[in-house]
């Protein structure tokens, strides 16, 4: 197992700093190779191509992927049932597979460790190095997380402790006794470890050596990140991973403004209804095609997660585009005038105003044009002038993030929006 020998190096590999032209050449070489191999060796892929009327030679660059349908988790589950055990996606002889994971579904995922470096790349970017002693609190049973993260920490030279889930008391004791410097897990689990340690009478900053934490599986709320970093002096980084494709798709650098896309995958942001690719800053579904190894032939896997991407330089020096974070699931979004409005994203903006207690977004379609109304319930009685000012401020914040301007903002009386309510109500009729 190759361990990075120079800890002062900032980048894990040469892919991270490719120029735009070099990246295009790299993808245009890797993608057709992967597609050809999957078509020849994975019967399910051949069937998908044949049904779409596409031959593998037609997939030469990222844009060409639009010709193919999106395969979703539910499709994988169904296909593995009808064509057990791998649904026709295994693209190498089974005796060459070194491990098989189980994802909820169940979905059987054959993985070969050889050549897997994408998690290591993400730990490296988060500052994990030789000398770090790290507790890995993801499960080592069945699912890929535990063992893949463990090996990736070793690839960075760090010492890994296979803790798995649960046992907060033992975890806390181990962190203290072994002077653990790094945590790998979910933000909420780290918070419960800290709370438990405090209940046991410890002072985290005085009694523990924890310096950095790496999170996945749950998005890190800005307020929680602030608590970790400011109150407990723990440097944090997060990564976005999808088990069905066996890996980390995007990872934060120390710039902490978006997650760099991993060059071992082709990652598209698409309109989930049409499968068409979207441009920078447009919200759509994350769709993944691995181009890093030949084990698993899944092409255009639809994650169901919504995000957008940013182009432009990052101060860290990595050149890949950045994912802006996961802002919801495809089911939680409504398309208004061609743009996805995501409940959680709208909520972050609207409830950022402390005068507002609740809101509801109403989408209607009078005269064949989508209209969006924000119903805003205020905490206190407010003058008309203050409402006008608030409406203006809301518009100013809403539009750049949600990429669409509300047609109307209606201020409603306290108690008008019921306690249990839908954040987005789509009242359009398409008859
Ligand atoms: Zn960066």
Boltz pocket constraint, residues with backbone or C-beta under 6 A from the ligand:
constraints:
  - pocket:
      binder: B
      contacts: [[A, 253], [A, 254], [A, 255], [A, 256], [A, 260], [A, 314], [A, 315], [A, 316], [A, 317], [A, 318]]
      max_distance: 6.0
